[in-house]
Structure formats: C-alpha cells, structure tokens
C-alpha cells in the first residue's frame, strides 16, 4: 500500500527507483504482476510513468503475456500495457494475444484482456484480433457464456464485418439453445439470431 501511495503522489521521474528495483531481477516483473497487491504496483507504474520510463517493465510483461493474460492478477498488467504502453508494445502484445486467442478466451479472465486489445490497439489490429476470435467457435462460445467474456463477445461481433458475422452465426448455430440457456450467452444468441 505504501508503494501504491508513492506512485500516486510522486512525480514519474521520482519513481525511477521502483522501476529499477522491479526490473533489476529477471522474472520479478511477472512475479509481481501475479501477486494480489503487486499487480497494482505494475498497473500504477504503467499508468503514471511515460512508456519510455517503464519500457523494461512492459518488455517483461510481453515476455510472459500469454500466461499473464490468463492469470487472475497478471491479466491486469497485460491490459495496462495495451492501454498505456508504447505503440510498439501494443503491437507486439496484440500479436501475442492474436496467436493465443483460443487458450486466452477459454479462461475466466480472458474476455477482459481480449476486449482491452480490441478497444485500445491500432484500428487494423483490432479487426485482426476480433477475426481471430470470431473464427474459433469454441473461443466464441466460451466468451459468450462467461460473465467477464460476454461483453467481449458482443464487441467482437460489433467489430467484424456482416459477412464474418454470418460465418460466426453459422458456426454457432448448433449452440444457440445452449447460449440462450446461459444468463450471459442470451444477448449473444439474440445478436447472432438478428433479434437485437
């Protein structure tokens, strides 16, 4: 809590000692990102410091982005890199998420990570990530049925073209009743069936 208070009250240049300590030891950034309270330190640093100052932290998050994106606390560090990182970090992170879309979508915390990418990445990258998810029926089904995933599924369907939407609808046609029976999947099923 003390470090969080320091980060929130001090000037970014005065926080360099925290950045240096966290990035000094290999694996410490990822370990901190996975910690209940440590993840907040990473988030605050990524938010308040210039991207150039926290570049080493962002690089460390990128090295383990595929596993951090699926972690209960680590996913927040991934989301903050895409929101506050440099364009290069955003691009590289987007490629990692795109390549691992299936495994990420099937986790409880995968939806918010994918949603953050679609909302904050470069416009052309948003479409690529949305398409990657839309082309995988199991990923879409998992997202649509989960509390944290269904807003992401809705955003994916809003991002892709009408033609791609038809493909998703066809791929998930056999699962429409399953979606309708799900508290969260109902909205997705209605959108796919053209009821919205």
C-alpha positions as CSV (number, residue, x, y, z in Angstrom):
1,X,0.0,0.0,0.0
2,X,2.9,2.3,0.7
3,X,4.3,1.9,-2.8
4,X,0.9,2.5,-4.4
5,X,0.6,5.7,-2.4
6,X,4.1,6.8,-3.5
7,X,3.3,6.1,-7.2
8,X,0.0,8.0,-6.9
9,X,1.6,11.1,-5.3
10,X,5.1,11.4,-6.6
11,X,6.3,12.7,-10.0
12,X,7.1,9.9,-12.5
13,X,10.8,10.8,-12.6
14,X,10.9,10.3,-8.8
15,X,9.6,6.7,-9.2
16,X,12.6,5.5,-11.2
17,X,14.0,3.7,-8.1
18,X,10.8,1.5,-8.0
19,X,11.1,0.8,-11.8
20,X,14.7,-0.1,-11.4
21,X,14.1,-2.4,-8.4
22,X,11.3,-4.3,-10.1
23,X,13.1,-4.7,-13.4
24,X,16.5,-5.5,-12.0
25,X,15.9,-9.2,-11.4
26,X,14.8,-11.5,-14.2
27,X,11.2,-12.7,-13.7
28,X,10.4,-10.3,-10.9
29,X,8.0,-8.2,-13.0
30,X,6.0,-11.3,-13.9
31,X,6.1,-12.5,-10.3
32,X,4.9,-9.1,-9.1
33,X,2.2,-9.0,-11.7
34,X,0.8,-12.3,-10.4
35,X,0.7,-11.1,-6.8
36,X,-2.6,-9.8,-5.4
37,X,-1.1,-6.5,-4.4
38,X,1.9,-6.4,-6.6
39,X,-0.2,-6.3,-9.7
40,X,-1.4,-2.9,-8.6
41,X,2.1,-1.6,-8.4
42,X,2.7,-2.7,-12.0
43,X,-0.6,-1.2,-13.1
44,X,0.1,2.2,-11.4
45,X,3.6,2.4,-12.8
46,X,2.4,1.7,-16.4
47,X,-0.4,4.3,-16.0
48,X,1.5,7.2,-14.5
49,X,5.0,6.9,-16.0
50,X,5.9,7.6,-19.6
51,X,6.2,4.5,-21.8
52,X,9.9,5.1,-22.2
53,X,10.5,5.0,-18.4
54,X,8.6,1.7,-17.9
55,X,9.8,0.1,-21.1
56,X,11.7,-2.7,-19.2
57,X,8.5,-3.5,-17.3
58,X,6.4,-3.6,-20.5
59,X,9.1,-5.9,-22.1
60,X,8.9,-8.3,-19.1
61,X,5.1,-8.4,-19.3
62,X,5.4,-9.1,-23.1
63,X,7.8,-12.0,-22.5
64,X,5.1,-13.8,-20.4
65,X,2.0,-12.1,-21.9
66,X,0.4,-15.4,-23.0
67,X,0.4,-16.8,-19.4
68,X,-0.2,-13.4,-17.6
69,X,-3.3,-12.8,-19.8
70,X,-4.8,-16.0,-18.3
71,X,-3.8,-15.2,-14.7
72,X,-6.3,-13.8,-12.1
73,X,-4.0,-10.8,-11.3
74,X,-1.5,-10.9,-14.2
75,X,-4.2,-10.0,-16.7
76,X,-4.3,-6.5,-15.3
77,X,-0.7,-5.9,-16.2
78,X,-1.4,-7.1,-19.8
79,X,-4.4,-4.8,-20.0
80,X,-2.4,-1.8,-18.8
81,X,0.4,-2.4,-21.3
82,X,-2.2,-2.3,-24.1
83,X,-3.8,0.8,-22.6
84,X,-0.7,2.8,-21.7
85,X,2.3,1.2,-23.4
86,X,4.1,2.4,-26.5
87,X,2.7,1.7,-29.9
88,X,5.4,-0.9,-30.4
89,X,4.5,-2.7,-27.2
90,X,0.8,-2.5,-28.1
91,X,1.5,-4.0,-31.5
92,X,3.6,-6.9,-30.1
93,X,1.1,-7.6,-27.4
94,X,-1.7,-7.7,-29.9
95,X,0.2,-10.3,-31.9
96,X,0.7,-12.5,-28.8
97,X,-3.0,-12.3,-27.9
98,X,-4.0,-13.0,-31.5
99,X,-1.7,-16.1,-31.7
100,X,-3.0,-17.4,-28.3
101,X,-6.7,-16.3,-28.7
102,X,-8.2,-19.8,-28.1
103,X,-6.4,-20.5,-24.8
104,X,-6.9,-17.0,-23.5
105,X,-10.6,-16.9,-24.5
106,X,-11.3,-20.1,-22.5
107,X,-10.1,-18.6,-19.3
108,X,-12.2,-16.7,-16.8
109,X,-10.2,-13.5,-17.2
110,X,-9.5,-13.9,-20.9
111,X,-12.5,-11.8,-22.0
112,X,-11.4,-8.5,-20.5
113,X,-7.9,-8.9,-21.9
114,X,-9.2,-9.5,-25.5
115,X,-11.7,-6.7,-25.0
116,X,-8.9,-4.3,-23.9
117,X,-6.9,-5.2,-27.1
118,X,-9.9,-4.6,-29.3
119,X,-10.6,-1.3,-27.6
120,X,-7.1,0.1,-27.4
121,X,-5.0,-1.4,-30.2
122,X,-4.5,0.2,-33.5
123,X,-7.6,0.1,-35.7
124,X,-6.3,-2.5,-38.1
125,X,-5.1,-4.7,-35.2
126,X,-8.5,-4.6,-33.5
127,X,-10.0,-6.2,-36.6
128,X,-7.4,-8.9,-36.7
129,X,-7.9,-9.9,-33.1
130,X,-11.7,-9.8,-33.5
131,X,-11.4,-12.0,-36.6
132,X,-9.1,-14.4,-34.8
133,X,-11.6,-14.9,-32.0
134,X,-14.6,-15.0,-34.4
135,X,-13.1,-17.8,-36.5
136,X,-12.9,-20.0,-33.5
137,X,-16.3,-21.3,-32.5
138,X,-15.1,-22.8,-29.2
139,X,-13.4,-19.5,-28.2
140,X,-16.6,-17.5,-29.0
141,X,-18.8,-20.0,-27.2
142,X,-16.6,-19.8,-24.1
143,X,-16.5,-16.0,-24.2
144,X,-20.3,-15.7,-24.8
145,X,-21.2,-17.9,-21.8
146,X,-19.0,-16.2,-19.2
147,X,-19.7,-13.2,-17.0
148,X,-16.5,-11.5,-17.9
149,X,-16.4,-12.8,-21.5
150,X,-19.8,-11.9,-23.0
151,X,-19.1,-8.2,-23.3
152,X,-16.0,-9.1,-25.3
153,X,-18.0,-11.5,-27.5
154,X,-20.5,-8.7,-28.1
155,X,-17.6,-6.3,-29.0
156,X,-16.1,-8.9,-31.4
157,X,-19.5,-9.2,-33.2
158,X,-19.7,-5.5,-33.5
159,X,-16.2,-5.2,-34.8
160,X,-16.3,-7.8,-37.6
161,X,-18.0,-7.4,-40.9
162,X,-21.5,-8.6,-41.7
163,X,-20.1,-11.4,-43.8
164,X,-17.9,-12.6,-40.9
165,X,-20.9,-12.3,-38.6
166,X,-22.8,-14.7,-40.8
167,X,-19.9,-17.2,-40.5
168,X,-19.9,-16.9,-36.8
169,X,-23.7,-17.3,-36.7
170,X,-23.4,-20.5,-38.9
171,X,-20.6,-21.9,-36.8
172,X,-22.5,-21.3,-33.5
173,X,-25.9,-22.3,-34.9
174,X,-25.8,-25.7,-33.2
175,X,-25.1,-24.0,-29.9
176,X,-27.8,-21.3,-30.0
177,X,-30.0,-23.1,-27.5
178,X,-27.0,-23.5,-25.2
179,X,-26.3,-19.8,-25.5
180,X,-30.0,-18.9,-24.9
181,X,-30.0,-21.1,-21.7
182,X,-27.0,-19.2,-20.4
183,X,-27.5,-16.0,-18.5
184,X,-24.7,-14.3,-20.3
185,X,-25.0,-16.0,-23.7
186,X,-28.6,-14.9,-24.2
187,X,-27.6,-11.5,-25.6
188,X,-25.0,-13.0,-27.9
189,X,-27.6,-15.6,-29.1
190,X,-30.1,-12.8,-29.8
191,X,-27.5,-10.8,-31.7
192,X,-26.5,-13.8,-33.8
193,X,-30.1,-14.6,-34.5
194,X,-30.8,-11.0,-35.5
195,X,-33.2,-10.4,-32.6
196,X,-31.4,-7.3,-31.3
